[in-house]
Amino acid sequence: MSSAFDARAPESAAAEPRPAIRVRGLTLAYGERVIQRDLNFDVSPGAIFIIMGGSGCGKSTLLRHLVGLQRPAAGEVFFRDLNFWEAPEEQRKRFLRHCGILYQSGALWSSLTLAENVELPLREYTRLSRGEIRDLAQFKLALVGLAGFGTHYPAEISGGMRKRAGLARALALDPEFLFFDEPSAGLDPLSARRLDDLILELRASLGATVVVVTHELASIFAIGTDSVFLDAESRTQIARGHPAELRDASPDPRVRRFLTRGAED
Ligand SMILES: Nc1ncnc2c1ncn2[C@@H]1O[C@H](COP(=O)(O)OP(=O)(O)OP(=O)(O)O)[C@@H](O)[C@H]1O
């Protein structure tokens, strides 16, 4: 699916790649309560961008602002040239079809089979025939290692498989942007590692831009190519950059401590 928003659009060789996402002066609040303020960062096309920080600092809240669920108290979010929150609702909705979102639980419909779950967005947003939709859903399930599980219900499979099924559904419309909220939450280390590998594979094969909320250090270092670090106390970002570089060389001891699990203390 190509579009004016296509983060995979070819760039001229000499030019700096245009950021896929730009966040400018963003303030996140619930009513009067400011959670984070003055957030500023770019996400490059094809990045796996980690939103990290301690518990309760506002990672999930930032993600909600990026996927159109919560309007900022101040500031702007651009996807390429689209000033998301300034755009009319219809345009925002159209854009969100280019985004795949994987929530913590996988958020599958329990009364639908895995195949039916993946078929849902295809039925809603495409004019493909029933047969094409069925084939595409099987293909997406195979992509996440769930070939042959299409007729299973969510309750009949493991937590790791549910996450992967949720991912197959997030991939249904070939998204240019993929958002993950704590993908490894509730998974054993091996299943978490498998999901990380899958995210890396999908990024490589689909060329999507990926944004991940996580505080799992293993995942951060395994998949992250760039990051922003949110601090709960000062309520703003205190570091930006490649996670391993921040661990080794961030001038801020709070960031190094977090990324070394306190080994610096
Ligand atoms: N719907 C809401 N209404 C009011 N306050 C909220 C709401 N959701 C979250 N908060 C508050 O906003 C702050 C940030 O929450 P958020 O879930 O974004 O943090 P987080 O960094 O993702 O946390 P964790 O790592 O523990 O999941 C917390 O203090 C939380 O209590």
The ligand as an SDF file (V2000), in Angstrom:
LIG
                    3D

 31 33  0  0  0  0  0  0  0  0999 V2000
   -6.2050    7.3140   32.1010 N   0  0  0  0  0  0  0  0  0  0  0  0
   -5.4240    7.9150   32.9990 C   0  0  0  0  0  0  0  0  0  0  0  0
   -5.8920    8.9450   33.7520 N   0  0  0  0  0  0  0  0  0  0  0  0
   -5.1120    9.5780   34.6520 C   0  0  0  0  0  0  0  0  0  0  0  0
   -3.8120    9.2650   34.8640 N   0  0  0  0  0  0  0  0  0  0  0  0
   -3.2970    8.2640   34.1470 C   0  0  0  0  0  0  0  0  0  0  0  0
   -4.0590    7.5370   33.1830 C   0  0  0  0  0  0  0  0  0  0  0  0
   -3.2590    6.5880   32.6190 N   0  0  0  0  0  0  0  0  0  0  0  0
   -2.0530    6.7260   33.2090 C   0  0  0  0  0  0  0  0  0  0  0  0
   -2.0650    7.7160   34.1270 N   0  0  0  0  0  0  0  0  0  0  0  0
   -0.9350    8.1690   34.9590 C   0  0  0  0  0  0  0  0  0  0  0  0
    0.0540    8.6920   34.0950 O   0  0  0  0  0  0  0  0  0  0  0  0
    1.3550    8.3250   34.5470 C   0  0  0  0  0  0  0  0  0  0  0  0
    2.0880    7.6280   33.4130 C   0  0  0  0  0  0  0  0  0  0  0  0
    1.4510    6.3890   33.1370 O   0  0  0  0  0  0  0  0  0  0  0  0
    1.9490    5.4500   31.9500 P   0  0  0  0  0  0  0  0  0  0  0  0
    1.1290    4.2020   32.0170 O   0  0  0  0  0  0  0  0  0  0  0  0
    1.9720    6.2050   30.6910 O   0  0  0  0  0  0  0  0  0  0  0  0
    3.4400    5.1480   32.4140 O   0  0  0  0  0  0  0  0  0  0  0  0
    4.4370    4.0230   31.9250 P   0  0  0  0  0  0  0  0  0  0  0  0
    5.7850    4.6320   31.8620 O   0  0  0  0  0  0  0  0  0  0  0  0
    3.9210    3.3940   30.6770 O   0  0  0  0  0  0  0  0  0  0  0  0
    4.3420    3.0100   33.1560 O   0  0  0  0  0  0  0  0  0  0  0  0
    4.6820    1.4390   33.2600 P   0  0  0  0  0  0  0  0  0  0  0  0
    6.1060    1.2410   32.8530 O   0  0  0  0  0  0  0  0  0  0  0  0
    4.4810    1.1860   34.7210 O   0  0  0  0  0  0  0  0  0  0  0  0
    3.6870    0.7380   32.3900 O   0  0  0  0  0  0  0  0  0  0  0  0
    1.1630    7.4480   35.7750 C   0  0  0  0  0  0  0  0  0  0  0  0
    1.3640    8.2350   36.9070 O   0  0  0  0  0  0  0  0  0  0  0  0
   -0.2720    6.9990   35.6800 C   0  0  0  0  0  0  0  0  0  0  0  0
   -0.8230    6.8290   36.9620 O   0  0  0  0  0  0  0  0  0  0  0  0
  1  2  1  0
  2  3  1  0
  2  7  2  0
  3  4  2  0
  4  5  1  0
  5  6  2  0
  6  7  1  0
  6 10  1  0
  7  8  1  0
  8  9  2  0
  9 10  1  0
 10 11  1  0
 11 12  1  0
 11 30  1  0
 12 13  1  0
 13 14  1  0
 13 28  1  0
 14 15  1  0
 15 16  1  0
 16 17  2  0
 16 18  1  0
 16 19  1  0
 19 20  1  0
 20 21  2  0
 20 22  1  0
 20 23  1  0
 23 24  1  0
 24 25  2  0
 24 26  1  0
 24 27  1  0
 28 29  1  0
 28 30  1  0
 30 31  1  0
M  END
$$$$
